[in-house]
Amino acid sequence: VCWAGGTQLATMTTTTTSSSSPSIDQLSAAQCFDVVIAGGGPAGATAAYVLCSRGLRCALLERDALPRAPSVPRAACGSVAMSLLTRRFPFSLQDAVEAHLAAATYTQQRCRAVTVAAMVKVDRDRFDDTILRNAPGLQLFQRCGVCTVDEAADHVAVETDDGKKFTARFLIGADGATSAVAKHVRSGKTPSLISTLSVEVQLPPEKYAQFAGNTLFSFGETRYGSSWITPSASPNVTMGVAALRPNAGELSKLLSALAGRYDIQLSPDSAHAHELPHYTPFVGKFSTRRVLLVGGAAGFADPLTFEGIRYAVESARLAAQAICDTCAYTPPPSAVRGTSSGSPPSATPSASPQSSEHAAITIKEDPVAAAAADDAEDAGKRYNRYSHKITWSLTAGYLLALIFNSMPRWCFYLGLCNPLATVAFTHLHSGRISYAPMILLLLLALPVYFVVEVAAGICMLLGCGSGRVRRLVRRLLYAGAERALVWPFVVLSSAVESLAGTLLGCG
């Protein structure tokens, strides 16, 4: 067992699949599951809920004791759009909400931009627990970190660091950015990680009122990084800084500077260091035939804010759907070994070794149909196809993050200071659009932004009307542009993405 950033990690070893591995039909039913899920965070809990609701027998392996101790590190800021949660979960998650965030403030040195954002700050322990409690029939195993993964032709064998052994048709790796399961999928290769340092601080009531209902993001203190202050349950706030490959001691200095800027006192050694996934288009594959990575284990996190709950929920839902569709597949008679043209097809794609050997002598198998049946049993290919929206969005977000961190001041003035752009970010965080169409929307909104601001500047120079009248006219112009440009674009892009999903077979 090794330690990194305060999080316990199981040392991962992988084994090569051998031809002598037993078939899943030869294993004891008592130790077999349809799906084993490694990790009980937002991604693992979501996958468990969806799969158990579909009637699959699932085991969830959580390396910590639940509920987690307060010393266990949390994610960046823990904020997510409430509209996304209500669309994905039919039960209430209000008990997990720590604070409602009516606005988000972005700062870059002396510049400031504010946007409306119907977000909520969730308590990760209650959030995960609420979802897990709604997963019918889930078998939960605590203090079980994945140690070895052995992927055979028709099953996956998992052994934990405390000696427990599990066998399942599929394995979902939801064990975070430092995933042990990901080392099996990527053959030991690990993506680059964002280093973060965060702390929860109790403030006096009058000081907490300055941050209530508003999450603050600050850019420009470090290259490819940011800092944040997010209100939690009154009177606490969560403060943090993040950076890619920071120098020794740099995060501590940035966190102290952030606290000093807002006159907040920090206790010595109260901050928690941990790591978050840093998505790049070169992060590597996130699935094999029977092992699927979701959330932070797959490297899915927002390239600008490093928040991962939204992508954890979405990727887990898609992985669960891919497994459910694979389990529901029934091959045609010509693709099943040991089935003649006059006999009914088997209910499952696999057959006993004896019938397969006999069929190879007496029945000529259709190679095209057999290849199609074999491909349909590949949950990894289904998952790769279903998650196209996530990968395309994150790739576009990665390019936007590169541009933003290369020219932060220009991007701040032309992007975050543009009211239409901040509305586009709101739609992005609520899951209505992805990064790819949002970048196109930003480009379309630039001419409108120039026209309105130039017109407002001319009116100010000519002394036309009072300042209150000019602000009112400016607000009306942006409201009209939002209705005429942003909303139709969001509806159209959502329809196009839904159509692409339907054509790719994921509904």
C-alpha positions in Angstrom: 0.0 0.0 0.0 1.3 3.4 -0.9 0.1 6.9 -0.1 -0.2 10.0 -2.3 -1.7 13.3 -1.4 -3.4 11.8 1.7 -5.4 9.2 -0.3 -4.8 5.6 0.2 -4.0 3.8 -3.0 -3.7 0.1 -3.6 -0.6 -1.0 -5.5 -1.8 -2.4 -8.7 -0.6 -5.5 -10.4 -2.1 -7.0 -13.5 -2.0 -10.5 -14.8 -2.0 -11.7 -18.4 -5.1 -13.7 -19.4 -4.2 -17.3 -20.1 -6.0 -19.9 -22.1 -6.4 -22.0 -18.9 -8.6 -19.4 -17.2 -11.9 -21.0 -16.2 -15.1 -20.0 -17.9 -17.6 -18.0 -15.9 -20.0 -21.0 -16.2 -17.5 -23.1 -14.2 -17.2 -20.6 -11.3 -19.3 -20.8 -8.2 -22.5 -18.7 -8.5 -22.0 -17.4 -4.9 -18.8 -15.4 -5.9 -20.1 -14.2 -9.3 -21.8 -10.9 -10.1 -23.0 -9.3 -13.3 -20.9 -6.2 -12.5 -18.2 -5.3 -10.0 -17.8 -1.6 -9.4 -14.5 -0.3 -7.9 -15.1 3.0 -6.0 -18.1 4.5 -4.3 -17.8 8.1 -5.4 -20.3 10.0 -7.7 -19.4 7.8 -10.7 -19.5 4.5 -8.8 -22.7 5.4 -7.0 -24.4 6.4 -10.3 -23.3 3.3 -12.1 -24.5 1.1 -9.2 -27.9 2.9 -9.1 -28.5 2.5 -12.9 -27.3 -1.1 -13.1 -29.2 -2.3 -9.9 -32.4 -0.5 -11.2 -32.1 -2.6 -14.4 -32.0 -5.8 -12.3 -28.3 -6.6 -12.6 -26.5 -8.2 -9.6 -23.7 -5.7 -8.6 -21.0 -5.5 -6.0 -19.4 -2.2 -5.1 -15.9 -2.2 -3.6 -15.0 1.0 -1.6 -11.5 1.3 -0.3 -12.6 3.7 2.6 -15.1 3.1 5.3 -18.5 4.8 4.7 -19.4 7.4 5.6 -15.9 8.7 4.9 -13.9 10.4 7.6 -13.6 14.2 7.3 -9.9 13.8 6.7 -10.5 12.1 3.3 -9.7 14.7 0.6 -12.6 16.1 -1.4 -12.9 17.2 -5.0 -12.2 20.7 -6.2 -15.3 22.7 -5.3 -18.1 20.1 -5.4 -20.6 22.3 -7.3 -23.0 20.9 -9.9 -26.1 22.2 -11.7 -29.3 21.2 -10.0 -31.1 20.9 -13.3 -28.6 18.1 -14.3 -29.3 16.2 -11.1 -33.1 16.4 -11.4 -32.8 15.1 -15.0 -30.6 12.1 -14.1 -32.1 11.0 -10.7 -35.8 10.5 -10.0 -35.3 10.9 -6.3 -34.6 13.9 -4.2 -31.0 14.9 -3.5 -31.8 17.9 -1.4 -30.4 16.3 1.8 -27.0 16.3 0.1 -27.1 20.1 -0.8 -24.9 22.2 1.4 -25.5 25.6 -0.3 -27.4 27.0 -3.3 -25.2 29.1 -5.6 -27.1 31.8 -7.4 -24.1 33.3 -9.2 -20.5 32.6 -10.2 -17.8 35.3 -10.1 -14.7 35.0 -12.3 -11.7 37.3 -11.6 -8.5 37.8 -13.4 -6.1 40.1 -11.6 -8.2 43.3 -11.3 -11.0 42.3 -13.7 -14.2 40.8 -12.5 -17.2 39.1 -14.3 -20.4 37.8 -12.7 -22.9 35.3 -14.2 -26.1 33.7 -13.1 -25.6 30.1 -12.3 -28.2 27.8 -10.8 -25.7 25.6 -9.1 -25.6 23.7 -5.8 -22.7 22.8 -3.5 -23.1 19.2 -2.5 -21.7 17.3 0.5 -19.9 14.4 -1.2 -20.6 11.9 1.6 -24.3 12.6 1.7 -24.4 12.8 -2.1 -22.8 9.4 -2.7 -24.8 7.9 0.2 -28.1 9.0 -1.1 -27.5 7.5 -4.5 -26.2 4.3 -3.1 -29.3 3.9 -0.8 -31.5 4.0 -3.9 -29.6 1.2 -5.6 -31.8 -1.9 -5.0 -30.0 -5.1 -4.1 -26.5 -3.5 -4.2 -23.9 -5.5 -2.2 -21.4 -3.0 -0.6 -18.0 -4.0 0.5 -16.0 -1.4 2.5 -12.3 -1.1 3.1 -11.7 -3.1 -0.1 -9.2 -1.6 -2.5 -8.6 -3.3 -5.8 -5.3 -5.1 -5.9 -5.3 -7.4 -9.0 -7.4 -7.6 -12.2 -7.5 -10.7 -14.4 -9.6 -10.2 -17.5 -10.5 -13.5 -19.2 -12.6 -14.1 -22.4 -16.0 -14.1 -20.7 -15.4 -12.7 -17.2 -13.2 -10.5 -15.0 -11.6 -11.7 -11.8 -10.8 -9.1 -9.1 -8.8 -9.5 -5.9 -8.8 -6.8 -3.2 -5.9 -5.9 -0.9 -7.6 -7.7 2.0 -7.7 -11.0 0.1 -11.4 -11.0 -1.1 -12.0 -12.3 -4.6 -14.8 -11.3 -6.9 -15.8 -12.5 -10.4 -18.1 -10.7 -12.8 -19.0 -10.3 -16.4 -17.9 -6.7 -16.3 -15.8 -4.4 -14.2 -16.3 -0.6 -13.8 -13.3 1.4 -12.6 -14.7 4.4 -10.7 -11.8 4.6 -8.2 -10.7 8.2 -9.0 -7.8 9.9 -10.6 -5.2 7.6 -9.2 -7.2 4.5 -10.3 -5.8 1.1 -9.8 -8.2 -0.3 -12.4 -7.0 2.2 -14.9 -3.5 0.7 -14.8 -4.9 -2.5 -16.1 -6.7 -0.8 -18.9 -3.8 1.4 -19.9 -1.1 -1.2 -19.2 0.4 0.8 -16.4 0.4 4.2 -18.2 -1.0 7.1 -16.1 -2.2 10.5 -17.4 -0.9 13.7 -16.1 -2.6 15.0 -12.9 -3.6 18.4 -11.6 -2.2 19.0 -8.1 -4.6 20.7 -5.7 -4.6 22.0 -2.2 -7.9 22.7 -0.4 -9.2 23.5 3.0 -12.6 24.1 4.7 -12.6 27.2 6.9 -15.2 28.4 9.4 -15.9 32.1 9.1 -17.7 34.7 11.2 -21.3 35.2 10.1 -20.6 38.7 8.7 -17.6 37.4 6.7 -19.6 34.3 5.4 -22.2 36.7 4.1 -19.7 38.0 1.6 -19.5 34.6 -0.1 -23.1 33.2 0.5 -24.8 32.2 -2.7 -21.7 32.9 -4.9 -18.8 30.7 -5.9 -15.6 32.6 -6.8 -13.1 31.5 -9.4 -9.8 33.3 -9.8 -7.4 32.9 -12.8 -4.0 34.3 -13.6 -2.1 33.5 -10.4 -0.4 30.5 -11.9 0.0 29.0 -15.4 -2.7 26.4 -16.2 -4.4 26.6 -12.8 -7.0 28.5 -10.8 -8.2 29.1 -7.3 -11.7 29.1 -5.8 -13.8 29.9 -2.8 -17.1 28.1 -2.6 -19.6 28.4 0.3 -20.5 25.3 2.2 -22.9 24.7 5.0 -23.1 28.0 6.9 -20.7 29.4 8.1 -18.1 27.3 6.3 -16.4 27.9 2.9 -14.1 25.7 0.9 -11.0 27.3 -0.5 -8.6 25.7 -2.9 -5.9 26.2 -5.5 -4.9 23.9 -8.4 -2.0 23.9 -10.9 -0.4 21.6 -13.4 3.1 20.5 -12.3 3.5 23.2 -9.7 6.9 24.0 -8.1 7.6 22.8 -4.5 5.7 24.9 -2.1 3.9 26.9 -4.8 0.4 25.7 -3.9 0.8 26.6 -0.2 2.0 30.1 -1.2 -1.0 30.5 -3.5 -3.5 29.3 -0.9 -2.0 31.7 1.7 -2.2 34.6 -0.8 -5.8 33.8 -1.6 -6.7 33.7 2.1 -4.8 37.0 2.7 -6.6 38.7 -0.2 -10.0 38.1 1.5 -8.7 38.4 5.1 -9.3 34.8 6.0 -7.3 33.1 8.7 -6.0 29.6 8.0 -5.0 27.0 10.6 -1.5 25.5 10.1 -1.5 22.1 8.4 -5.3 22.2 7.8 -5.1 21.9 4.0 -5.5 18.6 2.2 -3.4 17.9 -0.9 -4.8 15.6 -3.6 -4.8 15.1 -7.3 -7.4 15.5 -10.0 -7.5 14.1 -13.5 -6.2 16.3 -16.3 -7.9 15.3 -19.5 -6.0 15.5 -22.8 -6.9 14.0 -26.1 -3.8 11.8 -25.6 -4.9 10.4 -22.2 -5.2 6.9 -23.7 -8.0 4.4 -23.9 -10.6 4.1 -21.2 -12.0 0.7 -21.8 -11.2 -2.9 -22.7 -13.7 -5.6 -23.7 -15.0 -6.0 -20.2 -13.4 -3.2 -18.1 -14.8 0.3 -18.4 -13.4 3.4 -16.7 -15.7 6.3 -15.6 -15.3 9.7 -14.0 -11.8 10.6 -12.7 -10.5 7.1 -13.4 -11.1 7.8 -17.1 -9.5 11.2 -16.8 -12.9 12.9 -17.2 -12.9 16.4 -15.6 -13.6 19.9 -16.7 -10.5 21.2 -18.4 -11.0 24.8 -17.1 -12.5 24.4 -13.6 -11.3 20.8 -12.9 -14.7 19.9 -11.6 -15.6 16.3 -12.1 -19.1 15.5 -10.7 -20.9 16.3 -13.9 -18.7 14.1 -16.1 -18.7 11.4 -13.4 -22.5 11.1 -13.5 -22.7 11.3 -17.3 -19.9 8.8 -18.0 -21.2 6.3 -15.3 -24.7 6.5 -16.8 -23.3 5.7 -20.3 -21.1 2.9 -19.1 -24.1 1.3 -17.3 -26.2 1.6 -20.4 -23.5 0.0 -22.5 -23.3 -3.0 -20.1 -27.1 -3.3 -20.0 -27.3 -3.3 -23.8 -24.6 -5.9 -23.9 -26.3 -8.1 -21.4 -29.6 -7.8 -23.3 -28.0 -8.9 -26.6 -29.2 -12.2 -28.1 -27.2 -13.3 -31.1 -28.8 -14.7 -34.3 -29.0 -18.5 -34.7 -26.3 -18.5 -37.3 -23.9 -16.8 -34.9 -24.3 -19.2 -32.0 -22.1 -22.3 -32.0 -24.0 -25.6 -31.6 -27.3 -24.2 -32.9 -28.8 -25.7 -36.1 -31.2 -23.8 -38.4 -34.2 -25.5 -37.0 -33.5 -25.0 -33.3 -34.2 -21.9 -31.3 -31.3 -19.6 -30.4 -29.7 -19.7 -27.0 -30.6 -17.0 -24.5 -27.0 -16.1 -23.9 -24.2 -15.5 -26.4 -22.0 -18.2 -24.7 -22.4 -21.9 -24.9 -20.7 -24.8 -23.1 -17.4 -26.0 -24.4 -18.8 -29.4 -25.3 -21.5 -28.0 -27.5 -19.1 -25.6 -29.2 -16.7 -28.5 -30.0 -19.5 -30.6 -31.4 -20.8 -27.7 -33.5 -17.4 -27.1 -35.0 -17.6 -30.6 -36.5 -21.2 -30.8 -37.6 -22.3 -27.2 -38.4 -20.7 -24.7 -40.7 -20.7 -21.4 -38.8 -21.4 -18.1 -40.5 -18.2 -16.1 -40.0 -19.9 -12.7 -40.6 -22.7 -13.4 -38.1 -20.2 -14.8 -35.6 -18.0 -11.7 -35.8 -21.1 -9.5 -35.3 -22.0 -11.6 -32.2 -18.5 -11.3 -30.9 -18.5 -7.6 -31.4 -21.8 -7.2 -29.7 -20.4 -8.8 -26.6 -17.7 -6.1 -26.4 -19.1 -3.6 -23.9 -16.0 -1.5 -24.3 -16.8 -0.7 -27.9 -20.3 0.1 -27.0 -19.1 2.5 -24.3 -16.6 4.2 -26.6 -19.4 4.8 -29.1 -21.9 6.0 -26.5 -19.4 8.4 -24.8 -18.6 10.3 -28.0 -20.2 13.5 -26.6 -18.0 13.4 -23.5 -14.8 12.8 -25.4 -15.5 15.4 -28.1 -16.6 18.0 -25.4 -13.4 17.4 -23.3 -11.2 17.6 -26.4 -12.7 20.9 -27.4 -12.5 22.1 -23.7 -8.8 21.1 -23.7 -8.1 23.3 -26.7 -10.1 26.1 -25.1 -8.1 25.7 -21.9 -4.8 25.9 -23.8 -5.9 29.2 -25.5 -7.2 30.6 -22.2 -4.0 29.9 -20.3 -1.9 31.2 -23.2 -3.8 34.5 -23.4 -5.7 34.8 -20.1 -6.3 38.6 -20.2 -7.6 38.6 -23.8 -9.8 35.6 -23.2 -11.2 37.1 -20.0 -12.1 40.4 -21.8 -13.6 38.8 -24.9 -15.1 35.8 -23.1 -16.0 36.0 -19.4 -16.8 39.7 -19.6 -19.3 39.0 -22.4 -22.7 38.4 -20.8 -23.7 36.1 -23.7 -20.6 34.0 -23.1 -21.3 33.6 -19.4 -24.8 32.5 -20.3 -23.2 29.9 -22.6 -21.1 28.7 -19.6 -24.3 28.3 -17.6 -25.8 26.0 -20.3 -22.5 24.1 -20.4 -22.5 23.3 -16.6 -26.2 22.3 -16.7 -25.4 19.7 -19.4 -27.5 21.3 -22.1 -24.6 21.8 -24.5 -21.0 20.6 -24.6 -17.7 22.4 -25.1 -17.7 22.0 -28.9 -20.9 23.9 -29.7 -20.2 26.3 -26.9 -17.0 27.4 -28.6 -19.0 28.0 -31.8 -21.5 30.0 -29.7 -18.7 32.1 -28.3 -17.5 33.0 -31.8 -21.1 33.9 -32.9 -21.6 36.1 -29.8 -18.4 38.1 -30.3 -19.9 40.5 -33.0 -23.0 41.1 -30.8 -20.7 41.9 -27.9 -18.7 44.4 -30.0 -21.8 46.1 -31.3 -23.5 46.6 -27.9 -20.3 47.7 -26.1 -19.3 50.1 -28.9 -22.8 51.6 -29.0 -22.8 52.0 -25.2 -19.4 53.7 -25.4 -20.6 56.1 -28.0 -23.7 57.0 -26.0 -21.5 57.6 -23.0 -19.2 59.9 -24.9 -22.1 61.9 -26.4 -23.8 62.1 -23.0 -27.0 60.4 -24.2 -29.1 59.7 -21.2 -28.1 59.0 -17.6 -25.9 56.1 -16.6 -28.9 54.2 -15.3 -30.7 54.5 -18.6 -27.6 53.3 -20.5 -27.3 50.3 -18.2 -31.0 49.5 -18.7 -30.7 49.7 -22.5 -27.5 47.6 -22.5 -29.3 44.9 -20.4 -32.3 44.9 -22.7 -30.0 44.5 -25.7 -28.2 41.5 -24.2 -31.5 40.0 -23.1 -32.8 40.2 -26.7 -29.6 38.7 -28.1 -29.9 35.9 -25.6 -33.4 35.0 -26.8 -32.6 35.5 -30.5 -29.2 33.8 -30.5 -28.3 31.7 -27.5 -31.5 29.8 -26.8 -32.2 28.8 -30.4 -28.5 27.7 -30.7 -28.7 25.6 -27.5 -31.9 23.9 -28.7 -30.5 23.2 -32.1 -27.2 21.9 -30.8 -29.0 19.6 -28.3 -31.1 18.2 -31.1 -28.0 17.6 -33.3 -26.2 15.8 -30.4 -29.3 13.7 -29.6 -29.6 12.7 -33.3 -25.9 11.8 -33.3 -26.4 9.7 -30.1 -29.4 7.9 -31.8 -27.4 7.1 -34.9 -24.6 5.7 -32.7 -27.0 3.5 -30.9 -27.2 5.1 -27.5 -30.5 6.8 -27.7 
